[in-house]
Amino acid sequence: MKIFLVFILILNSCLVFGQISWAPIGAEWYYNYREGVQTSATGYYLLKSIKDTIIDSKECKVLSRTLVNSKGISFNDGQSVIYYNSLENKIFRYLFDNFYLLYDFTKTAGDTIVIKEPNSTISYDSIVTVVDSVGIETFPDNIQLKLLYVRSVEESKFNFGGKIIEKIGNLGFMFPFNSLACDAGCSLPLRCYNDDQVNFVSQEHDVVQVPCDFVYTDASLVKTADLSVYPNPFTNSFTIKNGIHGERILSIDLFDLYGKPILHEDHPLSKDHEINFCNYPVGLYYLKIKTGSKTFTFKLIKNNNIQ
């Protein structure tokens, strides 16, 4: 009887582990959309599973692609089609009348994965990656998803390395992207993924506690409810001005682009509080300010010193 119960428990566990459905209808992926290197303006890029389709007898999913810029204006960016081979645990992308391998979760540490990025029906770029390690990530309801950590091993204008989660995909972007084109705008990294089984929020996005569909406008002065941060972009320092009547700032937290804590201050004394930031590298940062009733989040950019 004990052996039978153990078998049932193992079977149930395996069933939960095996109930993987790629891109169920309604699944959504939210990505940062950086509008350029020299701007703090950020919108988001949304992939959404909208319908089923049959191609070459394969049951595929159609993903809509929508870009929302920093002003909240939406642009239809077409559609993508993916196919999940559940027997082989592989994901394929349909382009130029062919299916191309996108993810292979049968691979183990040390294995090589070659991803083809098609340019037309007759040509493609090869992205050669190696699996550094594998693992498991556990979600609520005992849902366990495989992890792959991959890196590119040959020079290519396309990038597809990093952390890949089964059912969710690459945490940089779902598909390979041209890293040389990112100066003009880039859809990465992943902010949030959600469907009827799994909800995932990246560490970077979770730490600043803002909605998946937030946008940041590009302005020299960012102002929210009389709480302002200036200048932005800045060089060596920036100032927080608290104009909220009757409320004090309780804490200030600063994080780098990946959510790593950089600075923390409790109960700053002055209403115009200057923060010296000359010892930190140029780049993008998140500032979180807590008052007695609200939490404000700002995206800041540090530039090189102006000569």
Secondary structure by P-SEA (a helix, b strand, c coil): caaaaaaaaaaaaaaaaaccccccccbbbbbbbcccccccbbbbbbbbbcccccccccbbbbbbbbbbccccbbbbccbbbbbbcccccbbbbbcccbbbbcccccccccbbbbbbbcccccbbbbbbbbbcccccccccccbbbbbbbbbbcccccccccccccccccccccccccccccccccccccccccccccbbbbcaaaaaaccccbbbbbbccccccccccccccccccbbbbbbccccccccbbbbbccccccccccccccccbbbbbccccccccbbbbbbcccbbbbbbbbbbcccc
